[in-house]
Amino acid sequence: MRPDYWLERWEKGRIGFHRADPNPLLVEHHERVLGGTIRVLVPLCGKSADLEWLVIQGHEVVGIELSELAARAFFDERHLTAERVEHAGFIEYRRGALSIFVGDFFAATPELTGYCDGVYDRAALIALPAELRARYAAHLPTVLAPKARALLITLHYDAEGGPPFDVSPAEVARLYERFTATPLASADARDDAPGPLARGATFVQENTYLLELP
Ligand SMILES: C[S@@+](CC[C@H](N)C(=O)[O-])C[C@H]1O[C@@H](n2cnc3c(N)ncnc32)[C@H](O)[C@@H]1O
């Protein structure tokens, strides 16, 4: 999937994935998964309201997002100004405990982001086709501290195509074999998944996991 695909979606306002309010699964599982973590990475963050919610919980929050439009919108919609800092290959929008790095997640390094001990993945892994999911799961630990913990939310369904793509529990176990993966919740998501249903899915599960690095 080419970066242009996402940049065009942001330019055309085709952002049906965006939610105005904090994700209920983040609110429910935050304490168990991310309680006690300091620096939380939010890969492929868009302009998610969850960034703000995580800052309010006291974390340092590091978002990574391809679209500069999305990063600017996050601050503009809250009538906030952010400092703009250029790095090699990235533009950082920084305010208080939040930095959104505009650029390619696969080029992110710990020198840029700092080592993160928490991760929040909602609609990041499932935004990527299979080949990129493998790269994503391999790259993620390179910016994480030992014993990092992640809250991962996926969709599992029985149809082709995406995004969002089907990510089965078996694939989560395979992609994150270096992590311990603990299922936390599984819910019927047919009412909130028009894409998979339109592509013929007969079931859609929203699955939530705790991932732990050794
Ligand atoms: C499905 S959206 C989810 C956004 C956000 N996580 C949310 O819950 O609203 C996927 C996002 O990933 C961004 N993205 C896709 N590929 C990326 C990459 N290689 N590096 C950084 N961001 C990327 C897109 O621009 C898009 O905003």
The ligand as an ORCA input file, in Angstrom:
! r2SCAN-3c Opt
* xyz 0 1
  C      -6.849      3.403      9.663
  S      -6.016      4.892     10.040
  C      -6.003      4.828     11.821
  C      -5.599      6.116     12.488
  C      -5.657      6.067     14.023
  N      -4.875      4.968     14.572
  C      -7.061      6.018     14.543
  O      -7.394      5.100     15.291
  O      -7.852      6.921     14.209
  C      -4.338      4.488      9.576
  C      -3.414      5.682      9.621
  O      -2.091      5.264      9.368
  C      -1.415      6.231      8.609
  N      -0.296      5.510      7.976
  C      -0.383      4.555      7.017
  N       0.834      4.079      6.710
  C       1.720      4.740      7.511
  C       3.130      4.687      7.667
  N       3.891      3.841      6.937
  N       3.711      5.500      8.579
  C       2.959      6.359      9.327
  N       1.606      6.450      9.223
  C       0.996      5.656      8.317
  C      -2.491      6.776      7.674
  O      -2.206      8.045      7.175
  C      -3.712      6.763      8.584
  O      -3.881      8.004      9.236
*
